[in-house]
Amino acid sequence: MTVFQGHEQVVFCADEASGLRAIIAIHSTALGPALGGTRFFPYASEDAALADVLDLSRGMTYKNAMAGLDHGGGKAVIIGDPRMDKSEALLRAYGRFVQSLNGRYVTACDVGTYSEDMDHVARESSFVTGRTTSHGGAGDSSILTALGVFQGMRAAAERVWGAPTLAGRTVGIEGVGKVGHRLAELLTADGAALVICDIDPEAAARVAERHLGTVVVPDTAALIASGIDVYAPCALGHALTDEVVEVLRAAIVCGGANNQLAHPGIEKALAARDILYAPDYVVNAGGVIQVADEVHGFSMERARARAEQIFETTRRIFALADGEGIPPAVAADRLAERRMSEVGRLKGIWLN
Ligand SMILES: NC(=O)c1ccc[n+]([C@@H]2O[C@H](COP(=O)([O-])OP(=O)(O)OC[C@H]3O[C@@H](n4cnc5c(N)ncnc54)[C@H](O)[C@@H]3O)[C@@H](O)[C@H]2O)c1
């Protein structure tokens, strides 16, 4: 069901000749220009695309607020199969629509789009980040996304087992794509064992080859049943359904995927089963930290230091959740809303 949740602006874009059909959703500009990636995905219908972009753009508002950025939340979806429908003309047509918003929305990569695509979009628009390093961009944002997830997981490990390390624990990663395979790297370096699954057998095989001892299981159901200590959803959204939470035996859920909670209330079900959930938009903010840094002239050192702060932010959320007796997802929303109201209000002080 399509749910508008106070979105400021939703723009439908079409260019018949290139086949472009896109929707740009600006949820909030309370903290600054809306920032969020462009998803290129073969949605079954325009309604499904609209529901996704509304959901994802709202998530970006909270993510950007919690990451301490001067950006509001937005997102875009391009309807189509990126392997078949992507072309220079389509991406540039999309860029012209991004430009037409005059900086109210700044775009970046997401599922189905890559830094090279953003280079094309940037030929038509000044409001593009996540470009390739050769075009002055920050490159692949999954590097710092994975780092942030790892930091969030360390904070969760400390809360559950008393020490901020995954050494000696078994982590189950669903989806070893751009984020998942980098997370695997960080986890094995920390001394964790891995169980992985991916619908792309080659992606799973590559990780297993690189990290000897990694167990590859056929699907998510097998992953969850495999006695893992931590579940890291790193594929698409809605990994945490009622059915999954009911059978999950992991002590922690912490992963890179956006919108992991399949519906409101799942956070309570996780808490009731004593499973510590590290809120998705808090721990996966490393990528947006990276691309936001690019807007002001990229420094990897500065962006990395900021992504490492996700450890402290996640700790702060767990402390608030403990103190108030609320699930961490609710604690994170409260902190994000507090920042939006306290800092967003400052625009009311008239300048010039
Ligand atoms: N890349 C980033 O910087 C970034 C930042 C924030 C959030 N995220 C989120 O993290 C998730 C992963 O992003 P990515 O950039 O790694 O994408 P990706 O497309 O590179 O990787 C996703 C992987 O998941 C696999 N997959 C898809 N469905 C699956 C399923 N049902 N079971 C198992 N595996 C499955 C795919 O085959 C692929 O290997 C997405 O939800 C994305 O929105 C990514």
The ligand as an SDF file (V2000), in Angstrom:
LIG
                    3D

 44 48  0  0  0  0  0  0  0  0999 V2000
   26.1610    0.2230   -1.3830 N   0  0  0  0  0  0  0  0  0  0  0  0
   25.9820    1.0670   -0.3740 C   0  0  0  0  0  0  0  0  0  0  0  0
   26.8040    1.9530   -0.1180 O   0  0  0  0  0  0  0  0  0  0  0  0
   24.7720    0.9440    0.5150 C   0  0  0  0  0  0  0  0  0  0  0  0
   24.5580    1.9260    1.4760 C   0  0  0  0  0  0  0  0  0  0  0  0
   23.4860    1.7930    2.3550 C   0  0  0  0  0  0  0  0  0  0  0  0
   22.6300    0.7170    2.2330 C   0  0  0  0  0  0  0  0  0  0  0  0
   22.8500   -0.2150    1.2630 N   0  0  0  0  0  0  0  0  0  0  0  0
   21.9210   -1.3300    1.1870 C   0  0  0  0  0  0  0  0  0  0  0  0
   22.6420   -2.5460    1.3730 O   0  0  0  0  0  0  0  0  0  0  0  0
   22.0380   -3.5830    0.6060 C   0  0  0  0  0  0  0  0  0  0  0  0
   23.0850   -4.2000   -0.3070 C   0  0  0  0  0  0  0  0  0  0  0  0
   23.6100   -3.1990   -1.1410 O   0  0  0  0  0  0  0  0  0  0  0  0
   24.8110   -3.5080   -2.1510 P   0  0  0  0  0  0  0  0  0  0  0  0
   25.2930   -2.1950   -2.6060 O   0  0  0  0  0  0  0  0  0  0  0  0
   25.7520   -4.4850   -1.5370 O   0  0  0  0  0  0  0  0  0  0  0  0
   23.9880   -4.2000   -3.3190 O   0  0  0  0  0  0  0  0  0  0  0  0
   24.4870   -5.3670   -4.3050 P   0  0  0  0  0  0  0  0  0  0  0  0
   23.4510   -5.4540   -5.3620 O   0  0  0  0  0  0  0  0  0  0  0  0
   25.9100   -5.1570   -4.6990 O   0  0  0  0  0  0  0  0  0  0  0  0
   24.4670   -6.6760   -3.3690 O   0  0  0  0  0  0  0  0  0  0  0  0
   23.3200   -7.3260   -2.9840 C   0  0  0  0  0  0  0  0  0  0  0  0
   23.6180   -8.8290   -3.0220 C   0  0  0  0  0  0  0  0  0  0  0  0
   22.5100   -9.5140   -2.4610 O   0  0  0  0  0  0  0  0  0  0  0  0
   22.2150  -10.6440   -3.2620 C   0  0  0  0  0  0  0  0  0  0  0  0
   20.8150  -10.9710   -3.0440 N   0  0  0  0  0  0  0  0  0  0  0  0
   19.6880  -10.3750   -3.5320 C   0  0  0  0  0  0  0  0  0  0  0  0
   18.5900  -10.9680   -3.0530 N   0  0  0  0  0  0  0  0  0  0  0  0
   19.0040  -11.9660   -2.2400 C   0  0  0  0  0  0  0  0  0  0  0  0
   18.3500  -12.9240   -1.4360 C   0  0  0  0  0  0  0  0  0  0  0  0
   17.0120  -12.9910   -1.3900 N   0  0  0  0  0  0  0  0  0  0  0  0
   19.0900  -13.7870   -0.7250 N   0  0  0  0  0  0  0  0  0  0  0  0
   20.4380  -13.7280   -0.7610 C   0  0  0  0  0  0  0  0  0  0  0  0
   21.1250  -12.8480   -1.5100 N   0  0  0  0  0  0  0  0  0  0  0  0
   20.4260  -11.9700   -2.2290 C   0  0  0  0  0  0  0  0  0  0  0  0
   22.5640  -10.2050   -4.6680 C   0  0  0  0  0  0  0  0  0  0  0  0
   22.7970  -11.3090   -5.5180 O   0  0  0  0  0  0  0  0  0  0  0  0
   23.8210   -9.3720   -4.4160 C   0  0  0  0  0  0  0  0  0  0  0  0
   24.9980  -10.1660   -4.4670 O   0  0  0  0  0  0  0  0  0  0  0  0
   20.8570   -2.9200   -0.1280 C   0  0  0  0  0  0  0  0  0  0  0  0
   19.7010   -3.0930    0.6530 O   0  0  0  0  0  0  0  0  0  0  0  0
   21.2470   -1.4600   -0.1580 C   0  0  0  0  0  0  0  0  0  0  0  0
   20.0940   -0.6170   -0.2350 O   0  0  0  0  0  0  0  0  0  0  0  0
   23.8990   -0.1290    0.4110 C   0  0  0  0  0  0  0  0  0  0  0  0
  1  2  1  0
  2  3  2  0
  2  4  1  0
  4  5  1  0
  4 44  2  0
  5  6  2  0
  6  7  1  0
  7  8  2  0
  8  9  1  0
  8 44  1  0
  9 10  1  0
  9 42  1  0
 10 11  1  0
 11 12  1  0
 11 40  1  0
 12 13  1  0
 13 14  1  0
 14 15  2  0
 14 16  1  0
 14 17  1  0
 17 18  1  0
 18 19  2  0
 18 20  1  0
 18 21  1  0
 21 22  1  0
 22 23  1  0
 23 24  1  0
 23 38  1  0
 24 25  1  0
 25 26  1  0
 25 36  1  0
 26 27  1  0
 26 35  1  0
 27 28  2  0
 28 29  1  0
 29 30  1  0
 29 35  2  0
 30 31  1  0
 30 32  2  0
 32 33  1  0
 33 34  2  0
 34 35  1  0
 36 37  1  0
 36 38  1  0
 38 39  1  0
 40 41  1  0
 40 42  1  0
 42 43  1  0
M  CHG  2   8   1  16  -1
M  END
$$$$
